[in-house]
Amino acid sequence: MKLAMERCTNVGYPANFRQPQTEAYFRKIGTANRDLQLRWTGPVARIRVNVGGQTGDVTGRRGTLASGKADIIVHIDFSQTMPCFFLAGEQFSTNMGWEASLDGENWVPAETFDYSDPAVLPDTDRDETITLPVVRVIKPEGPAQSAYAVETSNDLIVDFQETELGSLRFDVTGEGSLCVQVGESVDEVSDPDLRWFEQYALEAISLGQTRQAIAFPERALRYVRFSTTGKASISRLRFDARRAPVEEKGRFQSNDTDLNAIWSVAVATLRSNMHDFYLDGIRRDGLIWHDGPLTLEAFERVFFDKDLSRQTLVAETLPEHPDAGDVGILDSPMYSLVGFEREWMVRGDNSFARLFRPRIEDMLAFLISLQDEHGIVNARRVEPYGFFPDWSAPKDGGPDAHGAPAYAQMLLVGAFAAGARLAEAWGDQAAHQRYDTIAKKLKITIRREFYRPVEGLFCNGYDRDGKLDTGFTSFAQCFAIAFDIAEPDEYDRLIDFLNDGSKRPTRYSLSQVVELSAYAKAGRAADAVGRLKAAWLPLIKAGYRRFFEDIDAKKSADQQLGMYDRKYAASLCHAWAGAAPVMALSQGILGVEPLSPGYARCRVAPQRCGLQNVEGCIPTPAGPIEISWKGSQGTLILPKGIVAESGKKVLHGPGRFKINVT
C-alpha cells in the first residue's frame, strides 16, 4: 500500500487484509545425538533464543545444544521485515519439526525454505530486471534509433511495446527543460492535463551541456512522450522492467493464429502482474484486491509458482476474528477460501493450508456469523461495495450489491465446500461434516428461492430490503455452473442465456474468469472461443499487447481508456483479463481438470472447437500433462503417478496414450 501511494494518484483499499507482523515465535523439539554447535541469524530485529532451557543474550548468535532430548525456542520482535530465523546446526537445521506461533501459545507447523544465504530474507524482492529497448517511434513515425533529437513543438513519442513496471533510463544533454510523460496508451502520454494522470508526474529535467544519466522512479508504462522548452539530445534510451523470474510451464498452440495470439497476450498480461503477489493491475494502484485468489488457478496453469500463489493467499486472509468492518467487498473472503482449496488441488500439498488453518477457520466462522436462519448472507452492513460481481453489473438491472445476490450465495456454497474439503484433508471429520452440511443446506435454499424452472434460469436474488428480484443477469447463471448449483441437464439453457447479447451488456469484467470456466465445465468451450474472438481479439488487432480491466465489445480499444469518470483510469493490463482466456483454452480446449489433489487423478476431456491441430500442456507436481491432436486423433502423455479419466478409459501414467477428440 505504501509503495502504491508513493507512485499512484488515486489509491483506496476497501478491506483490512493481513497486516505486517513484527513479532513471531519459532520452536523445535527433538533429540541431538551429540553436543551440537549452533549458529543463527535473522532480520533486523530483537532475537531471543532459548537453547535447552537457557536463554542467551540478545546480542548472541551462537550456542551449544547438549546431546539428548533438547529444544530451541526463538522469540523475534520489532522486526523490520518478515520475522524469520536462519539456523546452522546439523540435524536441528533441517526443515522437519519446526513450529511457529504469533502469540507463543498457539502453535502450527512452520513454513520453511532451503535458503543458503542469510542476507537474502524470505520477503526480499525476487524480481529480475529485463532491459527493454524502444521498438518503434510513434512521433515522428519511424523505427527505433540510437539517439533522438527533441525540439520545442516537436515532441518525441516512443513505444516499448510491452507494458511493465520498472524504471525509465536514458542519457540527455541540451538546453531548457525536458518533460517526460509515461503511460499505457498514446492518448494518455499525449494529454498535457496533469489532472488525469493515474501516476504522479515525473519531475522535469533542467538541461545543460553536461551529459546527465537519468533513472526515473518506478512507473508502469508502455509509451513515453518527451517534450522540451528548448532542445534535447537523448541517447541510451531503455526501460528497465521488473519481472518475476518464472518460466512458462503451461502452453497452448493451435492452427488458429488468432487463438495463439490471445493465449500469448493473456500469458503476458498475467506475467506483468506478478510482483510479490498476483496483482489486479500495475498502473492505477498495483494492489491485490480479490483478483488474486480469483485468478490463482490460471496463474498455476501457466507458471505453477508456489511462492506467489501462497503469498497472495496469505495477504488476503483477514485479521484474527474479523467482523464486517474488516471487509469492503464481501466476495473477497469467499474467493480466498476457494483459493486455498484450489491451491491444494493443483499443488497436492495441504501443509500450506494447514499452516493457516486458524485464519481459514476464522473466515468461515465470520461467514457463518453473517448467515440468517436460511443460510443466506446479505451485505447491508458492508461498505463501500457490499457484494461486487464486477463492473459489468447494470445499474438498473441488478443484482443489488447490498442485498443478497444469488451469485454471491453460490460463491458462499463454494467457500463452505472448500472449507469442508480442507477440513477432511486435515483429518478433522467434525469440521468437515459441519461445513459440508452448511454448503448442502444452502444449495437447497438457493434452488428453492432463486431457480425459475419455467425460464430455466436463476434470478438475481434479494435486494437490500429483502424483496425478491426476479430479473435475470449473467452472474447467477455462470456461478450456478461453476459451483455445482445447477444440474448438468440445465447447463445448456444457462449457457444460451449467457450467449444472448440482447439479455446482457457487451461489457466484460472480472466475473469472466468464472464465466469462461463455466463454459469449459459445461462442454461449451466453442462458445468461450467465440467470446474471446469477439471481445479480446479486437484489442490485439488494435495493437495492444495486454488485456484491459474492462472490455466492451461494442467500443473501439481507444474508447475504453476511461473509468471512475476519469479519462485514463481503466487499467490496460489487468490480471483477470489474462486469466479468463487461459481458463477457456486450458480447462476448455485442452480439457484437463484435477479431480484429486496434485492432479493425482484428473479428467482429460478435450473440446476440439473446430481446431485441426493443437498442442498444449498443464504443469503438475509430477510433471507436465501433455495433450495434442491432429484431426480427431489425439495423444495424451501422462507422467508417473497421474491417473487420467478420458471418456470411458482410465489411464495410468507414465505413458503415451491415444485418445479421441470430439
N, C-alpha and C positions, 0 to 999 in steps of 0.2 A: 504493500500500500504506500509506504514512504517513497519508494522509487517511482511508482506511478505518479504520485502527486508532484514530484520534482520535475517530471517530464511532460505530463498531460494537463490540459487546462480545465477539463470537466471530469472530475473523479468523484464518484459517490459509490458507496457499497451498502447493500441492504441488509447484510446479516452479520452476526457475531460468530464467524468461523474460528477455527483454532488460533489462539494467540501464542506468541513465542513463550516457551517455558525456559526459565533461567535456573531452575533447580531440579535435580533428579538424584535418585539413589540407584546403585547397582550392587549386586551381591552374587557370590558364587560359593557354594559349599561342596567340598569334595575331600579326597584323600590324596596326600602327597606321599610318594614312595620314598622320598628322601627330603632333606632340607633344600628348599628352593630359593634362589636369589631372584628377587623381583625388581623390575624397573617399570615406572609408569609415567605417563604424561597426559595432558588433556588440553582443552581450550583455555583461553584467558578466563580464569575463574578461581574461586576458592575450592580446593580439592582436599578433602579429609579422608584418609584411607586407614581403615582398621584391618590389620593383618593378624589373624589368630587371636583376636581379643585385645590387641594392643593398638591404640590409636596413635599414629605418629604426628609429628609437627606438620602444619600445613605447607611449610616450605620444602618438606622432604619429598623425594622422588624415588626412594629405594627402600627395600625392606627384606626381611627373611621370613619365609613361611616354613615353620617346623614340620617335620615329617609326621605322618599320621592324619587323622581327621582334622580338617582345618577349614577356615573360611576367610573370605575377603569381603569387606563391606565398604562401599565408596559413597561419600556424600559430596555432591557438587552443587554449589550455589553461586549466585552473582555471575553466572556465565554470560560472556559477551556473544556467544554463538550457541548452537545446539549443544546441550550438555552431553558429553561423551567421555570415554575413558579408554586409553590405549595401554595395554599391559604386555610386557615381555616377561614370561615366567614359565616356560616349557609347558607342561600339561595344563597349568591353570590359565594359559593364554589362548587356549582353544575356544571355539565358539560354543561348545557344549556346556549347558548347566547354568548359564548366566540368567539372572532375573533383573527386572527393572521396576521402579516404583516412582511415583510423583510425590508420595507423602511418607515413605518409609514404613508403611504399614500394609498396604495392598500391593501384592507383587504379581507380575506377569512375566512370561518369557521375554527376555531382552532381544531386541533386534541387533544382530551382529554382522560385521563386514570384515573381510580379509584385507584390511589396509596394511600397507607396508611402510608408509611414510607418515609419521605423526604430524608433519607440517601440513598435510592435506586432510582437513577436517571433513566429516560426512556431509556438511552443508556447504562446502566450498563450491563455488560456481564451476561447473564442469564443462560449460560451453567452450567450443573451439572457435577460432577466428578464421573466416573464409574471406579472402580479398576478392571483391567483385569489381571487374572493370566496367567502364562505360560501354554499352552495347551499341547504342545509336544516339545521334544528336537529333532532337526534336526541332529545335530552333537555334540557328538556321538549320534546316533539314539536311542531314548528311551522315556519313559514317563517323565512328569514333576517331579521335585524333590524339596525338601525343601531347599536344598543348592547345590551349584555347585563348583567343583574344576576346575580351568583353569591353564594350564601349557604351557610353551613355545612349539610351534609347535603342540599343541593340543587345537585348538580353540573350543569355545562353540557357537552353533547357536540355538536360541530358537524361538518358534513360538507362538505368542499371538492369532493367528487365525483371529482376527478382525483388519481391517485396520482403524485406527482412528488418530486423532490429540490429542496430550497430552504429558505428562512428564514421562519419564522412571525413575524408582526409585529402589534402592537396597542398601544393606549394603555390605561392602567389607573390607577385610584385605589381607595382602600378602607382596610380595617383587617385586621390579622392577616397571614397569608401566603397566597400563591397558588401552587398546584401545577399544572403543565401537563404532560399526558401525550399523546404523539403515536404514531400507528401506522397500519397498513394496514387494520385491521379494528376494528369496535366492541368485540369481545371483548378485543382487545389493549389498547386505551386504557382499558377499564373495569377491568382487572385491577390491583389495588394491589400485587401482589407483584413487587418490582423484580428478583427473580432471573430472571424470564422475559423481561426486556427484551432485544431484539436491538440496540438503540441505547442509548447512555448516557443516563441520565435527565437531563432539563433541570433546571437549578438553580431552586429555589423562589424566589419573589419576595416580599420584605418590602414590605408595602403601607403607604401613607400618603395624606394628603390632597393632596399634590403629585402632579400627573399625571406618570406615567412612560411614556416611549416605549420599548417592549420590542422588541428584534430578537434572536431566538434564533439560536444556531449552526445550521448546516445539518443538516437531517434529512430522511429520506424519510417521507412521510406522506400520508394522505388525511383521517383523522379526528383530532380533538383533544378532549381532556377537560380541563375546568377545575374545580378543587375548591379550597376555601378554608377556613381556620380561623376566618375572620371574615366579612367581606363584601367584594365587589369589584364595581366598575363597569368594564366593558370596552367600548371603542369602537374604531373604525377597524381592526377585525379583518380581516386578509388574509394570504394565503400568497404570498410572492414566490418563484415556482418558476423553476428554471433549465431552459431548453430549448435544444436545438441549433437554430440559425437555418436550418432546412432546409425546403424545400417538398415536399409530396407530389406526386410526378410520376407515379407509377403509381396506377391506380384500378381499382375493381371496383364495379359497380352492377347489380342484377338485380330481377326482380319478386318475389323471395323476401326478405321483410323480415328474416327470421332470418339468412340468409347475409350480407345487407348489414350487420347488426349485428355479426356475427362478424368481418367484414373491418374494420369501423371500430374495434372494440376491439383487434383484432390490430395494426393500424397504430399505435394509441395506445400499446400495450404496447411496440412497437419504439421509438417516439419517446422514451418515458420512459427508455429505456436507452441513449440516445445522449449520452454525456458524454465527450468526448475520444476514446473508443473505443466499440465495441459491447460494453456490459457484459452480464453474465449477469443480474443483478438489481440493484436500487438500495438495498434496506433492509438486508439482512443483512451485505453486505460491499461491494458496488459495485465488484467486480473483473471481469476479463475471462474468466478460465478459458478453456476451449476452445469455449465457446458462441459466441465472436466469429466465428472462421472458419466454424463450422458454420452460423451464421445469416446470413453475409455476403450470399449471393445474394438472400435475402428482403429484406434492407435495400436492396439495389441495385434490386430490382424496384419498390420503393416510393419511395425517396428519391434513388437514384442519386447518392450523395455520395462523391466520390472521396477526400476527405481522411480521413474517418472510417474508410472501408474500409482505406485504406493504413496509417493509424496503428495500427489493430487488428492487421493482419498483421505490421507491424514489431515491435510489442510482444510478439507471441507467437513470434517466431523465437528459437531457443535461442542460448546463448553459442557462441563460436567453439570448434570441435572438442568438441561435447557428449559426455557419457557418461551412463550410466544414472542417476547421482546427480543429474543436472540435470532429470530428468523424473519427476514424481509420477504422471502419467496418460499412459500410452504412446500413447493415441489422439491426444494434443494435437499433436505434430509432424506426424502424418499429416493431420489436419484443416487444419493450417496450409499444408502443401504443396498440398492440394486447393484451399484458399482462394486462394493465389497464382494458380493456373491459372484459377479461376472469375473472379477479378478481371480477369484478362487477357481472358477470353472476353466478359464483359459490357462492358468498357471499350474493348477493341480496341487497347490500347497496352501493348506488352511492355517499355517502358523502365523501368517501376517494378520489375517482377520482375527485369529485368537488373541494376538497381542493387543488388539484394540477392541477386544470384546466389551470392556466396560463402556466405551463410548458408543459402540453399536447398540448395546442394551439400553443405554440412556436415550438414544434417539428413538428406539422402538417404544420405550416407556413414555416418552414425550408424545409420540403419535397416538398411543393408546389413551393418554390423558385428554386428547382433543376429541375423541370419538363420542358420539351421542349413543343413545340406547340401541340404535340400529347399526352402529359401527361407522356412521357417516361422519366425515370431518368437514367443517366449514372454515372459511378464512376471514370471518368478520373482524377478528381481533388482530389480524396480521397485516402490518403496514411495512412498506408502502404498496407492495404489489399484490399481496394475497397469494392467490394461485397465478401462475404465469405459463399458459400453454405455449405461446410465442407471439411475435409481433403481428402475425397474420390474423389474429382473432378479430373479427369485425366488431366495431364499437356498438353497433345496434343489433348484432346477431347472436351475441352470447359466445361462450358461457360467461356468467357473472364471476369475475375474478375473486370477489369477496363473498361468494356463496359457497355452494358445494358442487362443483362441476363433476359430471360423470367421469370425464377422463381422469381427473385427479383421484377419484375413488379407485379407479382401475390401477393407477400407479401405486396407490396405497396397498392394494392387494399384492402387487409385485414386491413392494417393500417388506410386507409381512411374510410372504412366501420366501423371500431371500433370507430373512431372519430365521425362518424355520429350517431351511436347508443348512445354514451356517451352524445353528444350534445342534443339528443332527451330526454334523461333521465334528463338533466339539465333544460329542458323546453326551450331551445334555438332552435326554429324551423328554423331560418335563417341559423345558423351554420350547423344544421342537413342537410338541403337541399343542402348547399354548398359542404360539404364533401361527401354526398351521390351521388351528381351529378358527382363529380370528380371520385369517385370509379366506377360508372357505365360507364362513358366515357372511362376510362382506360381499363375496362374489354372488351369493344367493340374493342378497339385498339389492345389489346393482342390477341384476337381471330383472328382479321383480319391479323395481321402481323406475328404471330407465329404458328398458328394452321395449320397443314398439313392434310387435310381431306383424302388424298389417304392413308397415313400411319396411320391416326387416332391418331397422336401424336403432341406434341408441340415441336418446335425446340428450339435450345439454346438461340436465341436472337441475339442482335447486338454486334459486337466486338467494341473495343475502337475507331476504325476508321469509325464506322457507317455501316460497311458491315454486311449483314445478315449471321449468322452462321446457316446453315441448318442441322447441326448434331443434334443428339438426346442423351440426358442424362437423368438420373433418376429424377433430381431435378424438372424440369418443369412439369413432369407428376404427381408427388405426390403433388406439390404445387397447380396444377390446380384443383385437387380434394379437397384439404384442404380448399382452399379459393374461392370455388364456381365459378371457371373459366370454368371448364368442365361441360358438361351436364351429368345427371345420365346415359343416354344411351351410353355415351362414356367411362364410368368408366372401364368396363371390358378390353377394348383394352389397356388402360393406365396401369392397373394392370398387364396384361400379359407382357407388356414391362418390368415392374419393376421386374417381376419374372424371366425374361430371363437372366440367368447368362452369356450368350455369348455377351450380349449387355451392360454390366455394370461391374465395378470392384466388386470383392467379399469383398472389404474393406468397412466397415460401420462406419459412424461417425454421428455427431450431427443432421444432417437432418433426421435421422431415427425417431426422435420424430414426425416430420411432416409426414414421410412416413408411419409409422405404424398406426398413427392416420387416415391417408387416407385409409389404408386397412380397418380399422374399419368402417369408414364412408361409404365405398363402399360395405359393406356387405361381405368383403373378409377376415374376421379375421382368417380363417383357413390358409390362405397364410402367414399371420403375424406369426402365431404359427410355421409354417414351417421354417420361417426365424430365429425365436428365437432358435429353436432346432438345426439349422444348425450352427449358429454363436455364440450365447450366451451360450448355454448349454455346449459346449466343455470347456469353461473357468471354469465352475463349476466342470466338470469331472476331470480337471487338478488340482483341489484343491484350486482354487481361490474363495474368499468369497465376492469379489466386482467385478464390471464390468469395463472394460477398456475404455479409451478415444477413442481408435482407434482399431476396431475389424476386423480382417481379417480371414475369414472362411477357407482360404487355408493354414494358418500358425498355428503351434502349439502355445499354450499360451506363452511358454518361448521364442518364436521367435518374440513376439510382444512387447518387452520391450523398444525398441528404437524409437526415434522421433527427428526431428530437427537435424539429423546427430549426435545425442548424444545417448550413449548406453542405458541409463535408463531414458530418458526424457518423455516417454509415461506415462501418469497418469494411474495408475491401479485401481483408484477409482474415476470415473467421473460421474457427475450428469446426463448428457443426457443419458448415457448408462443404468441408472436405470429408467429414465423417459419413455423411449421408450417401454420397456416391460409393465410397468404399464398402459400406454395408450392402448396398444394392448389387454391386458387382461381385464381392467376395462371398457374402452369405447367399445372394440370389443366384447369379450365373454360375459361379464355381460350386455353390450348393453345399458348403461344408459348415457344420454346426456341431459344437460339443454337446454330448449327451451326459457325460460324466466328467469329473474334474480332470483337467490336463489333457482333454481330448482322448483319454484312455479308451473311451467308447464315443464314437461320433457318427453323425448321419452325413452321408455323401449323396446328395440328390441334385446334380447339376441341372440347370434350366438353360436350354440351348439358345432361346431368344433369337432364332434365325441366324446365329453365327456359325460359320463353316469351320473356322479354326480358332481354338482357344488354348492358351497355356497359362497356368497360374499355380500358386501355392499359398498355403496358410501355415505360419510357424506354430509349432507346439513344443512343449518341453522335451519331447522325444525326438524332435527333428521335424522337417517340413512335410506336410501332406501335399503331394503334387498331383495335379489333375490336368489333363489335356484331352483334346479330341479333334478329329478331322471328320467332318460329316457327322454321322450318328454313332460312330465307334470311338469310345473314349478309353483312356488309360489312367489308372489310379495307382500311385506309388505311395505305400504306407511305410513309415519307419517302424522299428521294433517297439512292441508294447502298445501299439494302437490297433483297436478293433473298429472296423467301419461297417455300418449298416448301409447297404446300397441296393435299393429295391428290395427284393426278397433274399438277397445274399448277405451273409455275414462274413467279412473278410478280415483275416488276421495278419498283421504286419510282423516281420518285414516282408515285403513282396511287391511285385508289379502285377496288376490285375486289369482285365478287360471289363469295361462297364458300358452300358447303353446310355446314350444321352438323348433325352426327349425334349 
